[in-house]
């Protein structure tokens, strides 16, 4: 999870970009923070999906094979 300070900085830079524009340094900082945010989000989503099992109305496990394989690989 990204810290509250970094999220606040992303938002502040976004507002400034819309209002008056960013310096080169600020634009680079914004890009770096956004990349870090996306990386953290994707890792969190991956962790969430590892705990998911999909069951159809009859109670059969219909979790995609790709997800089942990833779960197996993480356990070993």
Secondary structure, DSSP 8 states (H G I E B T S, - for coil): ---HHHHHHHHHHHHHHHHT---HHHHHHHHHHHHHHHHHHHHHHHHHHHT---B-TTS-B---HHHHHHHHHHH-
